[in-house]
Amino acid sequence: MATPTTITSTMLDGLRRHIGSMVSYARYRIGSTWYRAEINSREVRDNNSIHITFYIPIPASIQTPANRFQLCDASGNVLAERTEDVPFAMNMDTILYRFKFGVSVGQSS
């Protein structure tokens, strides 16, 4: 049986930062049309969660909610994806959308 390997907090911190640096842009879908969005922020929070945010400008004439969201690398590969309805409210210009990831030490069984 192999000896367990201990991962240090320094390695975990590096993995957290690397997740944010992998993402080049975001995409979101309204109806059947995909739109590209630039990343607004990438940060590792005090609780060690990784937040990646981008803005969705609200289209003037579309009542359909945004319903799919993706984070992509520079080659266009999808790194993370989420499906949920995000409706647009009146008198709003943009919506800030966030992906949140957690990287932590698991417990051996």
C-alpha positions in Angstrom: 0.0 0.0 0.0 1.3 3.4 -0.9 2.1 6.0 1.7 -0.3 9.0 1.7 1.1 12.2 0.3 0.5 15.4 2.3 -0.3 18.5 0.3 0.8 21.7 1.9 -1.3 24.9 2.2 1.3 26.5 -0.2 0.4 24.1 -2.9 -3.4 24.5 -2.3 -2.9 28.3 -2.5 -1.1 27.9 -5.8 -3.9 25.7 -7.2 -6.5 28.3 -6.2 -4.6 31.1 -8.0 -4.1 28.8 -11.0 -7.8 28.2 -11.4 -8.3 32.0 -11.9 -5.4 32.3 -14.3 -6.7 29.5 -16.6 -9.9 31.5 -17.4 -9.6 33.8 -20.4 -13.2 34.8 -21.0 -16.8 34.0 -20.2 -19.8 33.2 -22.4 -23.5 33.4 -21.7 -26.6 32.3 -23.7 -29.8 34.2 -24.2 -32.3 32.1 -26.1 -30.2 30.2 -28.5 -27.5 32.9 -29.0 -24.2 32.9 -27.2 -22.4 36.1 -26.2 -18.8 36.6 -25.1 -18.0 38.6 -21.9 -14.6 39.8 -20.6 -13.6 38.7 -17.1 -14.2 41.4 -14.5 -12.3 39.9 -11.6 -10.5 36.8 -10.4 -9.8 36.5 -6.8 -9.1 34.1 -3.9 -11.2 35.2 -1.0 -10.2 35.0 2.7 -12.3 31.8 3.1 -10.1 30.3 0.2 -13.0 30.3 -2.3 -12.2 31.4 -5.8 -14.5 34.0 -7.4 -14.5 34.7 -11.1 -16.9 37.4 -12.2 -18.1 39.0 -15.4 -20.8 41.5 -16.5 -23.8 40.7 -18.6 -25.1 43.8 -20.4 -28.9 43.7 -20.4 -30.3 43.8 -23.9 -32.9 46.5 -24.5 -35.4 44.4 -26.5 -35.0 40.9 -25.2 -37.3 39.5 -22.4 -35.8 36.0 -22.4 -33.5 35.3 -19.4 -29.9 34.3 -19.8 -29.8 30.6 -19.2 -26.3 29.1 -19.6 -23.0 30.4 -18.5 -19.4 29.2 -19.2 -15.9 30.0 -18.4 -13.4 29.3 -21.2 -9.6 29.2 -21.7 -7.7 31.0 -24.5 -8.3 28.0 -26.9 -12.0 28.1 -26.4 -12.2 25.0 -24.2 -15.0 25.2 -21.7 -13.6 25.0 -18.2 -16.8 25.3 -16.1 -20.4 25.5 -17.0 -23.7 26.3 -15.3 -27.3 26.2 -16.3 -29.8 28.5 -14.6 -32.3 31.1 -15.6 -31.3 34.7 -14.8 -34.1 37.1 -15.7 -33.4 40.7 -16.6 -35.0 43.4 -14.5 -36.3 46.7 -15.7 -34.1 49.8 -15.2 -30.9 47.7 -14.9 -28.0 48.1 -17.2 -25.9 45.1 -16.3 -25.8 42.0 -14.2 -22.7 40.9 -12.4 -22.4 37.1 -12.7 -20.1 35.0 -10.5 -18.7 31.5 -10.5 -17.5 30.4 -7.1 -15.1 27.4 -6.6 -13.8 25.8 -3.5 -10.4 24.0 -3.2 -9.9 22.2 0.1 -8.3 19.2 1.7 -10.5 16.1 1.6 -10.7 13.6 4.4 -9.4 10.1 3.7 -11.8 7.3 4.4 
